[in-house]
Amino acid sequence: MTSISSDISKEDPEQLFRVLEVIGQGSFGVVCTCINTVNNEIVAIKFLEMEAEENSSLKREITILKNTFNCPYIVKYHGCYLKENNLMIVMEYCDGGSILDIMQMCTLTLTENQIAAIMYQIVEGLVYLHSNKILHRDIKAGNVLVNKAGNAKLADFGVSAILVNTGFKQKTVVGSPYWMSPEVISPPKGSNGYDSKADIWSLGITAIEMAESKPPLFNLNPVKVIFVIPFRQAPTFEKPELWSKEFNDFVSICLNKEADKRPTAKDLLDHPFIRKGKENSSHIISELVSECIPVMQEYRKKRAQEEEEEEDTDDANSNNGTTISSSGVQKGTILKLNTITQKATIMTEDGQEKQGGTFIYNNTGSSKTTMNGSGTVVFSKSDMDDDEFDSGSVVFRGSLSEKFASHLKFRQQQQQDDDDDDDEDDDDEGEFDSGSVVYQKSPLEK
Ligand SMILES: Nc1ncnc2c1ncn2[C@@H]1O[C@H](COP(=O)(O)OP(=O)(O)OP(=O)(O)O)[C@@H](O)[C@H]1O
């Protein structure tokens, strides 16, 4: 990597960008398409809310990979802006959304050829990142974005780097357990943490996710899954016979429980499954995205209408005034975002200033456990209700290995007390605190 800029742009984002549409919602905020009023470029902006005290430290410490990656397989980050308590991360817009969006909104699983085409480009992205000593740490279908031009791009590592390295949102940094490698959850004795092979494991899980629409163990809640992965045999396809020998082999070598024995991303470029994917990769992805875009637009429109109807009903009941839904946000210039009240002030296209509406998704201070579509769950201790965990990521205070060790001790004690104890049916809830960092820093990642 050649350069890392370490600043937040001084320009006023309100002068620079106009919101077009809300296109997605993650654990920390919404993502909108916006138009850059200077060059008319359409970009995607992720709005992250933060608390006042985070704001000042963030200003000093933020490190964003800004215009750094000149790699076609990685979503470009254009910069970062701060407005009130909102951090806005501006990035390249991918018109096909994520692979998860495609699978969910179009209710489809991908064909082996499509998976191979996408996997080839992700592997190229990983080769680039790993050769620059950067780990992604959150490879999953929800973080692979695609476009009509036929590109598949890795997204979101820049954001997790901000979240982890700056302490921003430390209480709610998330990971995605279903995709986590055994050594990330439970580092082997004497190891210095994990390395790029953790991404290779997540890649194998993502391949299964694309083929079966869910990662392995998705039926278990994400808290429990953390304690299952290190002990279970490496996952495979539910029905291996549906897939070619090459694809089965690709998945099995990525999902070797011994990290050292997994191939590097560079090795994978020579794998027959990836070599097959390379042929016609752009064309296959382009065709897939072009077919899916109209269906996704229709889906979003319907969702926005449904939300508006729901909000109309809520308003009629609560008499709270107008709301702007997260997916039905009004077009216009963002004037102000108040993340405490979750209200936005927007200058609409006819020049009127409108206030109200939930703009930034924010679960801070709320007693709710929330889950987004890409399998991320954010919770606090008081929220740990089993019913709410059917997918996603978890958030802990302290390092995951500490948690795992304490859990293990607890588990051994329990087993002594009761031999009939069943591992999977146990209630792990009492073991966790709310908040904080799942990932450990890799020695590679400097
Ligand atoms: N650059 C982009 N281009 C197009 N769509 C995007 C872009 N970035 C994000 N999105 C859309 O916004 C959604 C939310 O993205 P975001 O990164 O906030 O959350 P996530 O990755 O889905 O979840 P989490 O934050 O829990 O990992 C994505 O699922 C995708 O649909």
The ligand as a MOL file (V3000), in Angstrom:
LIG
                    3D

  0  0  0     0  0            999 V3000
M  V30 BEGIN CTAB
M  V30 COUNTS 31 33 0 0 0
M  V30 BEGIN ATOM
M  V30 1 N -20.6950 1.1450 -1.9510 0
M  V30 2 C -21.9280 0.6540 -1.9830 0
M  V30 3 N -22.5940 0.5630 -3.1370 0
M  V30 4 C -23.8450 0.0630 -3.1720 0
M  V30 5 N -24.5200 -0.3810 -2.0980 0
M  V30 6 C -23.9050 -0.3280 -0.9180 0
M  V30 7 C -22.5790 0.1880 -0.7850 0
M  V30 8 N -22.2290 0.1050 0.4990 0
M  V30 9 C -23.2720 -0.4420 1.1530 0
M  V30 10 N -24.2880 -0.6970 0.3080 0
M  V30 11 C -25.5900 -1.2630 0.6470 0
M  V30 12 O -25.9140 -0.8700 1.9620 0
M  V30 13 C -26.1300 -2.0210 2.7840 0
M  V30 14 C -25.6570 -1.7240 4.1760 0
M  V30 15 O -24.2560 -1.6150 4.1510 0
M  V30 16 P -23.4200 -1.5760 5.4670 0
M  V30 17 O -22.0050 -1.6820 5.0730 0
M  V30 18 O -23.8400 -0.4020 6.2850 0
M  V30 19 O -23.9190 -2.7840 6.2940 0
M  V30 20 P -23.6790 -4.3220 6.1130 0
M  V30 21 O -22.3030 -4.5800 5.6000 0
M  V30 22 O -24.8140 -4.8750 5.3170 0
M  V30 23 O -23.8380 -4.7950 7.5900 0
M  V30 24 P -22.7610 -4.6650 8.7410 0
M  V30 25 O -22.5160 -3.2120 8.9500 0
M  V30 26 O -23.4540 -5.2730 9.8740 0
M  V30 27 O -21.5600 -5.4470 8.2780 0
M  V30 28 C -25.4010 -3.1480 2.0730 0
M  V30 29 O -25.9890 -4.3720 2.3790 0
M  V30 30 C -25.5920 -2.7780 0.6150 0
M  V30 31 O -26.8670 -3.1760 0.2200 0
M  V30 END ATOM
M  V30 BEGIN BOND
M  V30 1 1 1 2
M  V30 2 1 2 3
M  V30 3 2 2 7
M  V30 4 2 3 4
M  V30 5 1 4 5
M  V30 6 2 5 6
M  V30 7 1 6 7
M  V30 8 1 6 10
M  V30 9 1 7 8
M  V30 10 2 8 9
M  V30 11 1 9 10
M  V30 12 1 10 11
M  V30 13 1 11 12
M  V30 14 1 11 30
M  V30 15 1 12 13
M  V30 16 1 13 14
M  V30 17 1 13 28
M  V30 18 1 14 15
M  V30 19 1 15 16
M  V30 20 2 16 17
M  V30 21 1 16 18
M  V30 22 1 16 19
M  V30 23 1 19 20
M  V30 24 2 20 21
M  V30 25 1 20 22
M  V30 26 1 20 23
M  V30 27 1 23 24
M  V30 28 2 24 25
M  V30 29 1 24 26
M  V30 30 1 24 27
M  V30 31 1 28 29
M  V30 32 1 28 30
M  V30 33 1 30 31
M  V30 END BOND
M  V30 END CTAB
M  END
